[in-house]
């Protein structure tokens, strides 16, 4: 039986999950419809669609696991379920951060202004950069899979010795957690570097504008600022998300920790919920589509009211 505070947090987390699914479904549908009309899938469309789908899967995995832990915790105990959850988390979690990192690199190569020959070489070979990122993703998943295989093998052995199992849970679970999320840390560090380089590019561009004695901010400056805002919002929200996930994992070691678990889950859901709407506002195509959809909803609501009168 859930307490009052646990019920409130569960309601908030569920609302965040629903909003996250709605926002990311909208992003995926708009890009799929655009692909159908043009019969061509652009790089940015592919990244946004993949990011939206991976976030929908992430929300589904987290909310399903949360309800199972709260209402049927025994369902999460079998080693086969632990193994399945681990593999799903690796695939969905790393795909999610990979698409976000690819999006930041895509904007960086399109917007930033550097004269260094390495940057110019990368800018002319965006497809090569993405193939390199795909290779990093595959290597990261393979490494994480090996960690999970070893962890599951050890767990199966530990069923024979309960005390060893308890010792393993307290001392090795966090280590396994860090290693299975190594790829996520890697891609997140790449995003931090990209954001830092964009800030440098904006600073240099602003100095160039000031030296030309221009009293206004040009279009390039506006694009720089908007992109940096989107990246910084992602970084802040993702740190909150990962903090929430870490709290939820630690709760596996603490008996009767439903309140702390729900608190972590509520924090974790802020990222897929809020950042999807930030992307809709920042992307002109998504923003226009959302405005058109809201106008149609208003028109249909007025029509229903007129029919009712």
N, C-alpha and C positions, 0 to 999 in steps of 0.2 A: 504494500500500500504506500503510495507516494504521499509525502508531506505537502503542506500548502506551498512552501517556497519551491520545492522540487517541481510541483505541478505548474507553477508560474513560469519557471525557467524552461520546462518542457514545452509549454505553449509558445513562449518567445522563440525558442529554437525551431519549433515546427513552422512557425510563421516565417522565420528567416529562410528556412529551407524551401517553402512554397514560393516565396518571392524570388529566391535565387533560381529556382527551376523555371519560373515564368520569364524572368529577364533573359536567361541564357537560351531558353527555347525561342524567344523572340529574335535574338541575335542569329541563331542558327537558321530559322525560317527565312528571315530577310535575305541572308546570304545565299541560301539555297534557291529562293525565288529569283534573285538576281542572276544566279548561274543558269537557271532554266531559261530566262529571257535572253540572255546574251550567248547562251550555249558555250560559255567559257568560264572557268573558275580561276579568278585572279589569285595571286599569292596572298594578298591581305585577306581575301574572302576565305581561302582555305585555312589560314591561321585562325581567324576569328571563329569560323565554324567548328574547327577542331577544339579550340579553347572552350567554346560554349558547351559542346557535347561532353568533353572531359569533366567540366564542372558539374553538369547535370548528373553524370555518373558518380562523381565525388560526393555530391549532396545525397544521392540515393544510397550510396554505401554507408555514409556516416549516420544518416537518420535511421536506416534499417538496423544497423549495429546498436544504436542508442536504444531503440524500442526493445530489441532483444535482450540487452543487458538489464534494462529496467523491469521488464515484465516476464522474461523467460531466460534468465542468466544461464541456465543449464544448457541451453541450445548452443552457447558459445564455447562450452568446455571441450567437446570432442576435438582431438588433434587434427582431424580432417577439416573441420571448420576453421580452426586456427590457421592451417596451411592455406586454405582457400582465401581467407581474409588477407593473409600476408601477401599472396600473389596479386590479388585484386588491388590492394593498397599500392604496391610497387608500380603496377601498370598505370592505374588511374592517377595516382599522385605525381609520378614523374612525367606522364604525358601532359598533365595540367600545367606544371611549371615549365616544361619544355615549350609548349605553345606560347605561354606568356613571355618567355625569354626570346623566342623567335620573333614575336611581335615587337618587342623592344629593340632588337637588333635591326629588324626591317625598318622601323621608324628612324633609328640612329643613322643607318646608311643612306636613307633618303633625305634626311634633314640636316645632319651635321655638316659643318664646313671645316675640313682639315686639308692641308696641302701635303701631308706626309704621304710618301709613295705607298706604304702598306695600306693606309686607309683608301687611297684611290684605287689600288688593286682590288681590295675587297668590295668597293662600291661597284666596280665593273663586273664582279663575279658573285652576285648575290645568291644565285643558285648553288654555286660551289660552297658558299658559307652554310646554306641550309643542309646540303648533303653532309657536311662536316658535323653539324649539330645532330643530324639523324644518327650518324656513327657514334657520337658521344652518348646519345640516348640509348642505343642498343648495347653499348659497352656497359653503361651504368646499370641497365636492367639485368644483364647477364651476371654482373658482379653481385647485385642485390639478390638475385635468384639463388646464387650459390650460398649466400649467407642464410637465406630462409631454409634451403635444403639441409644445411648443417644444423640449424636450430631445431627443425622438425625431427631430424634423426636423433638429436640429443634428447629432445622431449620424449620421444617414444621409449628411449632407454630409461628415462627418469621415472616412468610409470612404475618401474620395478622398485625404486628406492625413493620413497616420499620425501625424506629429509634432504636428499640431494636435489630433488625437484624444487623444494622451497628455497634452498641455497641458490640454485640457478636463477630462480625468479627474481630474487633480491639483488643479485650481483651481475647477472648477464643480460637481463631483459633490456636495460638501458643501453648497453653496449651494442646488442643486436639491433635495437631501434636506430641508433646512430648510423651503423653500417648499412642498414637497409634503406636509409634515407640519404645516403652519400650523394646520389645523383641530384636529389632536390637541393642539397646544399651547394653543389657545384653550379647548377643553373641559376640559383639565386645569387651567387657571387658574381656570375657573369652579368646579371641584370644590374647589380650594384655598380659594377665597373662601367657599364653602358650609360647608366644614369649620371655618373660622375663625369664621363666624357662629354655628355650632352650639356651639362652645366658649364664645363670649360668652353665648349663651342659657343654657347649663348653668351658667356662673358666676353670672349674674343670678338664675337659679332657685335655686341653692344659697344665695345671700345671702338670698333671700326666705324660704327654709326656716329658716335660722339666726335670722333676725329674729323668726320665729314660735316660736322656742325648741323646735323639734322635734328630738328626739334620734335620728331614724331617717331613712333615705333613702326617699323615696316612689317610687311607680311611675314617675312622669315623669322623675325623676333617673336611674333605672335604664335607661330607654329612651334618654335622652340619652347616657349613658355607653356603652351597647352600640353605638349608631349611630356615635358618634365613633370607637370602636375599629375598626369595620368600615371607615369612611372613611380613617382613618389607615393601616390595613393596606393598603388599596387604593393610597394615595398612595406608601407605601414600596415596595410590590411593583411598582407601575407605573414608578417611577423606576429600579428595578433592571432591569425589562423593557426600558425604552427605552435604558438604558445598554448592555444586551446587544445590542440591535438596532443601535445606533450602532457598537459594536465590530465587529459582523458586516459592516456597510457599509464601514467603514474597511479591513477585510480585503480588499475588492475591489481596493484600491490597492496591496496588499502581496503580492508573489508568495511562494508556499510558506508561507502563513500559516494552515494548517489547524488547528493547535493553538490559536491565538488565536481563530480563527473558532468552534471548538467551545466554547471557554471563554465567548465572548459568547452563543452559542446556549443553553448550559446556564443562564446567568443569566437570559436572556430567557424561558425556559420556567417559571421559578419563579412568575411572575405568574398565567398561566392555570391552572396546576396548583393552587397553594395558595389563591388567592382564591376559587375555586369551592367548596372545602371550608369556608372561613371563612363564606361565604354560607349554606351548608347548616346549619352550626352556629348561626348568628345568626338564621336564619328558622325560626320555630316549626313551620310546616307542613312545610318541607323536613326539619327535624330529626326530626319525628315519623315521616315517611315513611321516612327512612333507618333509624331504629330498628326500625320494622316489617319492613323488608326484611332487616336483619341477623338479626332473630329468626326469620324464615322460613328464612333460609339455615342457621341453627343447627339448626332443627327438621329440615330436609331432610337435613342432614349426619348428625344422630343417627339418622334413619330409614334412611339408607344403611348406617350402621354396624350397626344391628340386623338388617337384611336379610343383611348379610355374615356375621354370626355365626349 
